[in-house]
C-alpha cells in the first residue's frame, strides 16, 4: 500500500518528496520545474526542455546517453511539458530497476539520480549556448507540434473557448507558445531561459517506488546546494468568479462533425469541501457514462455524437464539450442548460449520487497502480496547496451531499459559447 507523501526542502525553493510503495519492483525519480506562464518566454522554455533531454556535458550525443541508460539496466528517461493553472510544468523523469536487482551490488537509484541531475544541471553547450544543430532540429519539431494542434478538433475547440475566457490572464497562454514566438528563439535565448528557470523556478523532486530514496536525496541535495537560486513567487491573478455577459464565437474548418463548447464560470469555490462538491457536480453532469449529459442528452435525445463536462478548479472554468450536426445545435444547447438547471434545483436522487461516487472510487483506487500517476496526483495537490492521499480524497467525496452538489451547479454562469462549424468534408476526430 502506498504510504503518505513525505516532503522536505533541500534548497531554496527546491523540495524532495518520498512516496514508498513495496508492491513495485522499480523506482521513479522525477524533477518538475514549475514557473508562471509568461508571454514571449514559453517557446524558449519548451525548447530548453527538449534540448536538455538530448544529452549532457558527458553524454555528447544520443548514443552515449543510451549507453548510460543501458548500463543502468535499461533505465528509461522521459520529458513532459504541461500546464497547471497559471503555471508551466517541465518534468524530467527516469525510471529504473530497484537496487536489489543489481548484479554487482551497485546502486541503480544513485546512478539514475546522478544521470538525471547531470542532464538538468550540466547540459551540452557550445560557446555558452545550446548547440546550433540540435537546436534547429528541436525548433522545427516544436513548430510542427504547434501547427499540428489544430488537427485535434475537439482539443482545439476547447482551447479556443478557454483562451477567450482567459483573455488577459496567464492561464490562457498557449502551452507551447506560438509559431512566431518559436521562430524568434535562438540557441542563446533558449539557454538563457534555461538558466533563468534553474535560478528562479519552484522545483519539486519525487522519488517513488519500492526502494530507498536516500541516495537520490543525497545527490540532489548536493547538486542544488551548489546552485545560486532566487525563486520568484508572483501573486496569483484575481480570476473572474461569474460571467458578466455571454460571448458567442464561431469558426469554420474542413471536417465532418461540428464542435460546440460551452464555457461556464464556477464561482471559484473556496476550501476543499466546496471544491470537492464542484468535482462531484461535474462528474454527475457529464463526467462519465452514468452522467446526465451522456444518459439524457446523448443517449435519450440523440442530438450529439458526444457530450461531456470537465472542470478546472485553478482557473474556475467548467467546459461542456459536444460533437454534433449543426442542425441540432439549438436543441442540444437547450438540453444542456436544462440539465444544469435541474441539478441546481436539487433534483438529485440518492442512486445517481451513489453511482457517481462509486465511479470516483474506481478511478482513485487505480492511481496507485502507476508510479507516474501517483507522482502526478501528489504534485497536483501540492500545486493546489492541499495535498491529500487518494484515500482521504475518497472519504471527502463520500461525505458530499446532494445539497452541496446543487449549490455547485447553481454557482455556474455561462460565459462563452464557441461553435466550430464543419465546412465540407475533412479529417475529423471523435465521431462517436
Helices and strands as residue ranges (DSSP letters): E 6-11, E 14-20, E 26-36, H 42-52, H 62-71, E 76-84, E 87-97, G 99-101, H 108-121, H 132-148, G 149-151, H 153-165, G 170-172, H 179-184, H 187-200, E 202-209, H 214-225, E 247-253, E 258-265, H 272-286, H 292-292, I 293-301, E 306-312, E 317-324, G 326-328, H 329-344, H 350-365, G 367-369, H 371-384, H 390-399, H 402-410, E 413-422
